[in-house]
């Protein structure tokens, strides 16, 4: 790094609220454990309020994700460090929760899979690496790319956003700093400005919490709007272990007011598909008929019942 590059980066950091020093924790190194966690907890309670300021943008991005899914496209997360890991965490939870293929929500991290466990030096500073990663997964105009960077200046994310826009892909960006470069580099910018961290610059804390809240909102909202939920029940969960099988039984019971034995029998008849089992019990129609009706109504139980 040259002196000019160093000074430029120092100036960027000076202009980021997430890198400022919090006056509420200047003496944190003198405190006992209980007082430290009280300070952290007090700071954490401000995160949800910061996220509340960008809900319109979050909703707009969620609707674009619904559109992408309907067209056979994917949601692709792109980030480095903590931001990249949070994208991976959200992506890997979608298949068991909503029974979508693992290819529908994809997460890329600067430095590749190894960077999930150990930082890959310099990976986040290379915008071309993002282009290479996106080309490797064949990003296309049907997809939506969401770049994640607490700082809002990560070159890897900026490079990915620029490439995605060049091929006609809808882009969104999540940052915790106002006026962050990635916000203007994307079609839709989401800014949850959480301010200084209790531990200066440790954006895995408040900034990481804000990012996780937003990512949870994006996928959960998009899945609800895509017919993956009935009432407030995860009717499309993938029952891949004993706990999830029990949860599927409970979901069928809650949706239909039936007993456990009836729910179990309906699930077995429906091939452990909770949504089919629920519609079968609510409508009294055959499993085959319910499956056909769900396909015609894009998976929405309510639409089938109304029809």
For each residue, the residues with C-beta under 8 A, 3 or more apart:
1: 5 6 9
2: 5 6
3: 6 7
4: 7 8
5: 1 2 8 9
6: 1 2 3 9 10
7: 3 4 10 11
8: 4 5 11 12
9: 1 5 6 12 13
10: 6 7 13 14
11: 7 8 14 15
12: 8 9 15 16 151 153
13: 9 10 16 19 201
14: 10 11 19
15: 11 12 179
16: 12 13 19 20 151 152 153 177 180
17: 20 176 177 178 193 194 195 196
18: 150 151 176 177 193 194 195 196 197 201 203 206 207
19: 13 14 16 151 196 200 201
20: 16 17 195 196 200
21: 26 196 200
22: 25 26 43 195 196 197 198 200
23: 26
24: 39 42 43 198
25: 22 28 39 43 198 199
26: 21 22 23
27: 30 31
28: 25 31 36 39 198 199
29:
30: 27
31: 27 28 35 36 39
32: 35 36
33: 36 37
34: 37 38
35: 31 32 38 39
36: 28 31 32 33 39 40
37: 33 34 40 41
38: 34 35 41 42
39: 24 25 28 31 35 36 42 43 198
40: 36 37 43 44 198 205
41: 37 38 44 45
42: 24 38 39 45 46
43: 22 24 25 39 40 46 197 198 205 206
44: 40 41 47 205 206 209
45: 41 42 48
46: 42 43 49 50 194 195 206
47: 44 50 51 192 194 206 209 210 213
48: 45 51 52 213
49: 46 52 53
50: 46 47 53 176 192 193 194 195 206 210
51: 47 48 54 55 58 192 210 213 214
52: 48 49 55
53: 49 50 191 192 193
54: 51 57 58 190 191 192 214
55: 51 52 58 59
56: 59 60
57: 54 60 61 172 188 189 190 191
58: 51 54 55 61 62 190 214 217 218 221
59: 55 56 62 63 221
60: 56 57 63 64 188
61: 57 58 64 65 144 146 172 188 190 218
62: 58 59 65 66 217 218 221 222 225
63: 59 60 66 67 225
64: 60 61 67 68 144 170 172 188
65: 61 62 68 69 75 144 218 219 221 222
66: 62 63 69 70 222 225 226
67: 63 64 70 71 73 144
68: 64 65 71 73 74 75 142 143 144 170
69: 65 66 72 73 75 104 222 226
70: 66 67 226 298
71: 67 68 142
72: 69 142
73: 67 68 69 140 142 143 144
74: 68 103 104 105 106 142 143 144
75: 65 68 69 91 104 105 106 143 144 146 218 219 222
76: 106 107 108 134 137 139 143 144 145 146
77: 84 87 88 90 91 105 106 107 108 146 148 215
78: 84 87 107 108 130 133 134 145 146 147 148 156 157 160 161
79: 83 84 85 86 87 107 108 109 110 147 148 149 154 156 157
80: 83 84 109 110 111 115 123 124 149 154 156 157
81: 84 85 110 115 119 124
82: 85 86 150 203 204 207 208 211
83: 79 80 86 87 148 149 150 154 157 174 208 211
84: 77 78 79 80 81 87 88 107 108 109 110 115 116 148
85: 79 81 82 88 89 109 116
86: 79 82 83 89 90 148 208 211 212 215
87: 77 78 79 83 84 90 91 107 108 109 146 148 215
88: 77 84 85 91 92 107 109 116
89: 85 86 92 93 212 215
90: 77 86 87 93 94 105 107 212 215 216 218 219
91: 75 77 87 88 94 105 106 107
92: 88 89 95 102 107
93: 89 90 96 97 219
94: 90 91 97 98 100 104 105 219 223
95: 92 98 99 100 101 102 238
96: 93 99 237 238 240 244
97: 93 94 223 234 236 237 238
98: 94 95 223 228 234 236 237
99: 95 96 228 236 237 238
100: 94 95 104 105 223 228 236
101: 95 104
102: 92 95 105
103: 74 106
104: 69 74 75 94 100 101
105: 74 75 77 90 91 94 100 102 219
106: 74 75 76 77 91 103 137
107: 76 77 78 79 84 87 88 90 91 92
108: 76 77 78 79 84 87 130 133 134 137 160
109: 79 80 84 85 87 88 112 113 115 116
110: 79 80 81 84 115 120 123 124 126 129 130 154 156
111: 80 114 115 119 120 123 124 129
112: 109 115 120 123 133
113: 109 116
114: 111 117 118 120
115: 80 81 84 109 110 111 112 118 119 120 123
116: 84 85 88 109 113
117: 114
118: 114 115
119: 81 111 115
120: 110 111 112 114 115 123
121:
122: 125 126
123: 80 110 111 112 115 120 126 129 156
124: 80 81 110 111 154 155 156 157
125: 122 155 156
126: 110 122 123 129 130 155 156 159
127: 130 131 155 156 158 159 160 162
128: 131 132 159
129: 110 111 123 126 132 133 156 159
130: 78 108 110 126 127 133 134 156 157 159 160 163
131: 127 128 134 135 159 160 163
132: 128 129 135 136
133: 78 108 112 129 130 136 137 160
134: 76 78 108 130 131 137 139 145 160 163 164
135: 131 132 138 139 163
136: 132 133
137: 76 106 108 133 134
138: 135
139: 76 134 135 143 145 163 164 167 169
140: 73 143 167 169
141: 167 168 169
142: 68 71 72 73 74
143: 68 73 74 75 76 139 140 164 169 170
144: 61 64 65 67 68 73 74 75 76 169 170 171 172
145: 76 78 134 139 160 161 164 169 170 171 172
146: 61 75 76 77 78 87 171 172 173 174 218
147: 78 79 157 158 160 161 171 172 173 174 182 185 186
148: 77 78 79 83 84 86 87 157 173 174 211 215
149: 79 80 83 152 153 154 157 173 174 175 180 182
150: 18 82 83 175 176 177 203 207 208 211
151: 12 16 18 19 154 175 176 177 180 203
152: 16 149 173 175 176 177 180 181 182 183 191
153: 12 16 149 158 180 181 182
154: 79 80 83 110 124 149 151 157 158 182
155: 124 125 126 127 158 159
156: 78 79 80 110 123 124 125 126 127 129 130 159 160
157: 78 79 80 83 124 130 147 148 149 154 160 161 173 182
158: 127 147 153 154 155 161 162 181 182 185
159: 126 127 128 129 130 131 155 156 162 163
160: 78 108 127 130 131 133 134 145 147 156 157 163 164
161: 78 145 147 157 158 164 165 171 173 182 185 186
162: 127 158 159 165 166 185
163: 130 131 134 135 139 159 160 166 167
164: 134 139 143 145 160 161 167 169 171
165: 161 162 168 169 171 185 186 187
166: 162 163
167: 139 140 141 163 164
168: 141 165
169: 139 140 141 143 144 145 164 165
170: 64 68 143 144 145 187 188
171: 144 145 146 147 161 164 165 185 186 187 188
172: 57 61 64 144 145 146 147 186 187 188 189 190
173: 146 147 148 149 152 157 161 180 182 183 185 186 188 189 190
174: 83 146 147 148 149 190 191 192 211 214 215
175: 149 150 151 152 180 182 183 189 190 191 192
176: 17 18 50 150 151 152 191 192 193 194 203 206 207 210 211
177: 16 17 18 150 151 152 180 191 193
178: 17 191 193
179: 15 183
180: 16 149 151 152 153 173 175 177 183 189 191
181: 152 153 158 184 185
182: 147 149 152 153 154 157 158 161 173 175 185 186 189
183: 152 173 175 179 180 186 189 190 191
184: 181 189
185: 147 158 161 162 165 171 173 181 182
186: 147 161 165 171 172 173 182 183 189
187: 165 170 171 172
188: 57 60 61 64 170 171 172 173
189: 57 172 173 175 180 182 183 184 186
190: 54 57 58 61 172 173 174 175 183 214
191: 53 54 57 152 174 175 176 177 178 180 183
192: 47 50 51 53 54 174 175 176 207 210 211 213 214
193: 17 18 50 53 176 177 178
194: 17 18 46 47 50 176 197 206 207 209 210
195: 17 18 20 22 46 50 206
196: 17 18 19 20 21 22 200
197: 18 22 43 194 200 201 202 203 205 206 207
198: 22 24 25 28 39 40 43 202 205 206
199: 25 28 202 205
200: 19 20 21 22 196 197
201: 13 18 19 197
202: 197 198 199 205
203: 18 82 150 151 176 197 206 207 208
204: 82 207 208
205: 40 43 44 197 198 199 202 208 209
206: 18 43 44 46 47 50 176 194 195 197 198 203 209 210
207: 18 82 150 176 192 194 197 203 204 210 211
208: 82 83 86 150 203 204 205 211 212
209: 44 47 194 205 206 212 213
210: 47 50 51 176 192 194 206 207 213 214
211: 82 83 86 148 150 174 176 192 207 208 214 215
212: 86 89 90 208 209 215 216
213: 47 48 51 192 209 210 216 217
214: 51 54 58 174 190 192 210 211 217 218
215: 77 86 87 89 90 148 174 211 212 218 219
216: 90 212 213 219 220
217: 58 62 213 214 220 221
218: 58 61 62 65 75 90 146 214 215 221 222
219: 65 75 90 93 94 105 215 216 222 223
220: 216 217 223 224
221: 58 59 62 65 217 218 224 225
222: 62 65 66 69 75 218 219 225 226
223: 94 97 98 100 219 220 226 228 229 236
224: 220 221 228 229
225: 62 63 66 221 222
226: 66 69 70 222 223 298 299
227: 297 298 299 300 301 303
228: 98 99 100 223 224 234 235 236 299
229: 223 224 232 233 234 235 236
230: 233 235 255 275 278 301 302
231: 255
232: 229
233: 229 230 251 254 255
234: 97 98 228 229 237 247 251 274
235: 228 229 230 251 255 274 275 278 301
236: 97 98 99 100 223 228 229 274 275 299
237: 96 97 98 99 234 244 247 248 251 274
238: 95 96 97 99 244
239: 244 245 247 248 267 272 274
240: 96 244
241: 244 245
242: 245 246
243: 246 247
244: 96 237 238 239 240 241 247 248
245: 239 241 242 248 249 272
246: 242 243 249 250
247: 234 237 239 243 244 250 251
248: 237 239 244 245 251 252 267 272 274
249: 245 246 252 253 260 263 264 267
250: 246 247 253 254 263
251: 233 234 235 237 247 248 254 255 274 278
252: 248 249 255 256 258 263 266 267 274 277 278 281
253: 249 250 256 257 258 259 260 263
254: 233 250 251 257
255: 230 231 233 235 251 252 278 282
256: 252 253 262 263 278 281 282
257: 253 254
258: 252 253 262 263 266 281
259: 253 262 263
260: 249 253 263 264
261: 264 265
262: 256 258 259 265 266 281
263: 249 250 252 253 256 258 259 260 266 267 277 281
264: 249 260 261 267 268
265: 261 262 268 269
266: 252 258 262 263 269 270 277 278 280 281
267: 239 248 249 252 263 264 270 272 273 274 277
268: 264 265 271 272
269: 265 266 277 280 287
270: 266 267 273 274 276 277 280 287 290
271: 268 276
272: 239 245 248 267 268
273: 267 270 276 277
274: 234 235 236 237 239 248 251 252 267 270 277 278
275: 230 235 236 278 279 294 299 301
276: 270 271 273 279 280 287 290 291 294
277: 252 263 266 267 269 270 273 274 280 281
278: 230 235 251 252 255 256 266 274 275 281 282 301
279: 275 276 282 283 285 290 293 294 301 304 305
280: 266 269 270 276 277 283 284 285 286 287 290
281: 252 256 258 262 263 266 277 278 284
282: 255 256 278 279 301 305
283: 279 280 290 304 305
284: 280 281
285: 279 280 289 290 293
286: 280 289 290
287: 269 270 276 280 290 291
288: 291 292
289: 285 286 292 293
290: 270 276 279 280 283 285 286 287 293 294 304
291: 276 287 288 294 295
292: 288 289 295 296
293: 279 285 289 290 296 297 304 307
294: 275 276 279 290 291 297 299 300 301 304
295: 291 292 298 299
296: 292 293 304
297: 227 293 294 300 303 304 307
298: 70 226 227 295 303
299: 226 227 228 236 275 294 295
300: 227 294 297 303 304
301: 227 230 235 275 278 279 282 294 304 305
302: 230 305 306
303: 227 297 298 300 306 307
304: 279 283 290 293 294 296 297 300 301 307
305: 279 282 283 301 302
306: 302 303
307: 293 297 303 304
